[in-house]
Amino acid sequence: MAINIVTDSGSDLPQDVADDLGISIVPLYVQFGAVSYRDGVDIHPDEFFKRLVEGPVHPTTSTAAPGDFTRVYETLGEDSEGIISIHLSSRVSATYNAALRGKELVSNKKCPIEVVDSRLATVGLSLVAMAAGKAAAAGKNMDEIRELINRLIPAVRVYGMLDTIKYIVKGGRLGKASGILGSLLPIRPLLTMKDGLVTPVGASRTRNGAMEGILDRLKAVSNVQVVGIAHSSPDEEIASFADKIKAFLPDIKPMIAKLGPAIGTHGGPGTILVAVQQDIDRADTEAGTGRRKLVSLPSMPSMQSIKDSIRQRRHKDTAAFLPLKLAPAIQ
């Protein structure tokens, strides 16, 4: 028997990668009107984004039910030494709490289950789940894998961009005033994950500028060991973008995944998210104390400075650019 790893479809972990590592994925849900679909089971990214762009109804998302987790745990628990279930940040999704409730409902209490709040989302969560899956395949025990996860979470950095704020506005994540300004000024927000929340770190007036903003931030991260990309952009563009990453990280081949409904509902087409995992062993060695010493990034431009810059260029605009404060994406 071995340790089983579980995650949710909000990780955007490709199914073939999950299959290779023996990771179980619990699907979240997306609703178009009265019809509900399981992410990655009943609906896949290409169909989802086509309906998002062309359909008359804006979708909503919801977490898996506790019973969905219970069924997975009970099936795995029949022949498992233990289960570690790693999920979307509890600050952007109710998935973690649903998994905890699912654990409580399991009838077989002999198989230990640990539910982990990754404090990450999409491809950042993927990197943690993949590392846990590899450790489980290597025969690591429950405590060893849990310790690895504890060390990995702060070593994963996520940066991304939205091509438009249109879909955040549609989903009610920004006020109408921001939506009106967004239609006048094509603002492309730059985002990161901080303390489990999606947080703005800048913005660009052009798509190329936003992509360069991601690359600049990635270049500032030392000891990068793994790179993952989740996107809802043309494959050719992402291949070129990945080549630019390989230009300064030549020994690393980025894992590329399609962005799913969990984040795609709010990001829309053209979203690019990149996660990098620092080498935790090198970080520990450099610290010299056995504690993590992760790189400190240079300060990011504040949204106030971006707003002031936009005002200077567009002095006739009367609306104020409201900073992006993304509410929980999945209720």
N, C-alpha and C positions, 0 to 999 in steps of 0.2 A: 504493500500500500504506500501511497505517496500523498503529498499535500496537493490539494486542488486549488486553483486560482480562479476567481470569478470577478468579472467587471460588468459594466453596463454599456449600452450602445452609445452613450454620451462620450465614451472614450474615442469613438471613430476608429477603433482598432480593426484593421482589415480582417475579414473572416479567415482568409488563408493563413495569415500570421497567427491568429488565435488557434486555428486547428493544429498548426505545426507545434505550438507550445502547450497545447492541451488546456487553453483558457476558455472558460464558459462565459458567454456574453448574454446578459439579461436585457431584452429589448425594452426601450422606452416607447412612448406612444406619441403619435402625431395625429391630430384631428383636422379633417377638412369638412367643415359643417358638422353634420351628425354622424359622419363615418370616421371610425378610428382605425389606425393602421399601426402595426408593430414595426418599429424602426429596424430596417435590415432584414425583415422577414416578409412583411406584406408590401412594403414599399422600399425602394432603393434610391440612392442619391439622384441619379439622372431623372427618374420619373418625378421625384419630389420637387426638384428645382424647376422642372418644366411646369408643373402645376402651380408652384409658388409664383412664377413670373406671369403665366398666361391665365391662370384660373381666376374666377370672380370672387372666391372666398379666401381670405388670409387664414393660414392654418394656426392652430394652437398646439402646444406640446404639454405632455404630462408624464410624470414618472411611472415606473412600473408599480403594480400593486404589491403589497406585502406578500400576498399569496404566490405571485410570480417567483419571488425569491425563495419562498418556502419550498416550492416544488423543485427548484434547482438544487437547493441545499439537501433535501431529502434524497433525491436521486444520487447525487454525488456521495452523500454520507453513507450509502450502503457499502461502499468499498473505498473508503478514504481514511487516511490518518488524521486529516484535519482540513479545514476550508478557510482560506483567507479571501475575503470579498472586498475589493477596492473600488471606490465609487467617486462620482462627481463631488466637487466641493459642496459641503452642506450650506454654504453661503450663496450658492447660485442654483441649488436644486434640492428638492425634498427626497431625492433618490437614496441618500445615505440613511435617512430616518426610516424610509420604507424597508430598506434592507435590514435594519435593526429590528423592526417589527416582524419581518419575515423570519429572522433568526429565532425570535421568541415563540413563533408558532410551530417550529420544527418539533415533531413528536419524538424523534430519536435524539436524545440528549448525549449519547455516547460519543458522537463525533464533534470535536471542538470546532467552533466557528468564530472567526474574528472578522468584524466589519470595520473597514478603514475609511476614514474621511481623507481623501487625497489632497484636499485643498487646491486641486487642479481641475482642469476641464479638457475635453477633446484630446488632442495629440499629446499634451503633457501627461494626462492620465494614462494614455497608451504606453508611454515609455516606462512608467512605473509598473504597470501590469506586465509588460513584456519582461522586465528584469525579474519580477517575482516568478513569472512562468519559467524562465530559464533556471532560476535557483531551485525551483521545485523539481524540474527535470533532472537537475544535477544531484538530487537526493538530499537537499537541505531540509532541516526540520522546521517545525512551526516557529520556534523562537528565532532561529537564524534568519528565516525569511522576513519575519516581522521587524527584526532589527535592521535588515537591509532596506526595507521600505521606509523606516523611520529616517535613515540616513539619506535615502534617495530623494524624498519629497522636497527638502529645501535645496537640493542640488539640481532641480529641474526648473528651467526658466522658459517662459512662454511669451512670445511676441507675435503680434498680428496686425492686420489692417482690414478695414471694411471698405468696399468700393463706394458705398453710399450709406447714409443714415436712414434711407427711405423705409427699410424693413424694421428697424428699431422703432421708428415712429408708428408704423402700422401696427406693431405689436404692443403699443402703449408704453414703450420703455423710455420715450422722450416726450416732452411736451409739444404741442402743436406749433408753438413759436419757433422751436428748434427745427421742426420739420419745414416750416416756411423758409427759414434762413438756409436750410440745407438745400432747398430747391434753387435758391438764388446763388448760393456759393457752394460749388461742388466739393465739400469737405470730406476727406478720407481720413477717418480717425485711426491713430496708432494705439494699440492696446497691449496690456500685459496682464498677468495674474499677480495680485499682491494680497497677501493675507486671505486667500481664498476667494477674492472678488475680482471681477473683470474691471480693470482700471485704465483710464486714458493716460498716455504718456506723451501725446503730441498729435499732430494732424498735418496733412499735406493737401495742397490744392490739386496735385496731379497723382495719377496712379503710379507712375515711375518713381516719383518722389517718395511715395509711401513705401514702396518696395525697397528703395534705397535706405529708408529710415529703419526698416527691419534689419537689413544687412549690416548697417552701422552698429546697431545694438548687439547683434550676434558677434561681430568682430571684437567687441569689448569683453566677451566672456572667455575666460581661460579654461584650459584643461577640458575641452569639450570631448566627450567620448561617444555620444549617440545624438543623432539629429532626426527629427520627425517633422513632416509637413502634412497638414490637413488643409484641404482647399475646396473651393467651388468655382474654380477658374478653368480656362482652357488648358488642356493637357500640355500643349506646346509651350505655353507661357510658363507653366510650372516646371517643365523640363529645363527651360532656360534659366529660371530662377534657381533651381537646384544646382545647376552648373556654376552659378555665381557663388553659391555657398561652398561648393567643392574647390573653388579657386583658392579660398583661404583655409579650408579644412580638407586637404587633398586625400587624406587617408580614411575619410568617412563617407559612406554612401547613404544619403538620407532615405529614410522610409517615407513613402508617399502614400497618403490615404485620401479618400474622398470625404468631404465634410458631410455629416448627416443632418437630419432635421433638428436635433437637440439645440445646436448652435446655429445651424443654417437658417432656421425660421427667422431669427433676429439679425443675422449677418447678411443673408441674401447671397446672390451670385457675385462672384468676384472677390470673395473673402479668402485671405491667406493667413494661416496660423502656423507658426514654427515653434517647436519645442527643442531645447537642447539640454542634454544631461551631462553635468560635469563629472569627471572621474573622481569619485569619492575617496578612493584609495590614495591618489596623489594629493588631494586636498588635505587628508589626514596627515600624510607624511610631511607636507609643507608646514602644517600647523605645529608639528612637533609635540603636541600634547594629547593626541588621540581625539581631539575635537575637530569638528568641521570648521574649515576656514575657507569660505567661498568668496569668490571675487566680488568686490564692491564696484558697481557700475557707476559711471559718471552721472551727474544729476541730469534729469530729463527736463525738457522745456515745459513750463507750467501752462495749463490751459489759459490762464490769464494773459500770458505773454503772446500766445497764439491769437487770442481774441483781440488784443491790442494791435497786433500786426495786421489782422484782417481789417480792423477798423481804419487803420492808416491807408490801406489799399482801397477800401470801399467806404469812403467817408460819408456817402449818401445813405448807407444802410442804417436803419433805425432800430432793427431788432438786435438783441444781444445774443451772442453765441453761448448757449448754456453748456457747461461741462457735461460730458457723458457720465451719467451715474446709472449703471445698468442694474435694474432690479433683478431678483432671482429669475433666471431664464426658464426654469422648469418648475412649475408648481406641482 
